[in-house]
Amino acid sequence: MSEISIKIAIANRTYPLKIKSDEEEVVGKAQKAIQEIITDFEKNYAITDKQDLLSMTLIKMATELYKLKDEKESVSGKADEKVTAAIEKIGSYLKSTNVL
């Protein structure tokens, strides 16, 4: 996969990036999400300092990321438990029918 150079704008600053060509859409979505959160904070909290806005945005996005990670681990753990229970039931059934 080839790398491409792009520029993204966040909080009135432009940042040059080199990314894989297949990441361009995801980076664009991230840029849009970041800018929307910044705009929301500006409107709802009357904060104008860009550093504060960026820090608050980072905290919000990191919190959401960790929530998703915890949910994923919880779902994965429950799936593992269900698979283990199913295997045990199958094993019990096979033992009861003298297959094992």
N, C-alpha and C positions, 0 to 999 in steps of 0.2 A: 504494500500500500504506500502510496506516495504522500509526502507531506506538502501542505500548502501554507502560505502565509496569509493571515487575515488580520483585520483590525476590528476590535470590538470597543464600543463606547459604554462606559459605566460611570455614573455620577459626574458627567461632564468631562471625563478624561478618556483618552483613546489609548488602548493597549494593543500592541502588536503581538500576535501569537503565531507559532508554528504548530500545526495540528495535523493529524492524519486526515486525509480527505473524507473519510467516512464519518468523522466526528463533527463536521461542519454544522450539520443540522442540530445536533445536541448542544453544541456550544452556543448556537444562536438562541435556542430555547432557554439555556441557562442565563444568557445575557438579558433576555426579555424578562425572565422571572426575577432576577436581581433588580433590574430597573423598576419593575412593578412594586416590589417590596420597598425600595427606597422611596418611591413616589408616595406609597401608602403611609410610611413613617413621616414623611414631610407634611402630608395633609393632616394626619391624626395627632401628631405630637408637636407640631410647630418647631421642628428641629431643622436648622439650616446648615450646621457644620457637617461637611461631607464625611469627615473621619468618623464622627459619631453615627451617621447614617449607615456607613459601610460596616462599622462594628456591630450595630444592632441587626443589620441584615445578615451578617455572618453568624451571629448567635442564633437568629431565628432559623436559618437554613441548616445549621449544624444540629440544632435541637430536633428539627423535623427528620433529618437523616438518621439520627440515633433512634428516634421513635420507630421509624420504618425498619431499621436493623433489628431492634428488639422484637417487633411484630413478626418479622421474617423468622427469627430464631425460635420464637414461640410456636409459630405455625409448623416449622420444620420439626421441632421437638415433638409436637402432637402427632405429626404424620409418622415419625419414627416409632412412637408409642403404639399407634394403631397397627403399623406393619408388624411390630414385634408381637402384639396381641393376636393378630391374625395368624402368624406363623405358629404361635403356641397352640391356638385352637386347632389348626390343621394337624399339628403334631399329636395333640391329644386324640383327635378323631382317628388318625391313622393307627395309633397305639391301641385304641379301643376296638378297632376292627381287625387287629392282629396283622396289619400290613407291615408294621415296624417291629 
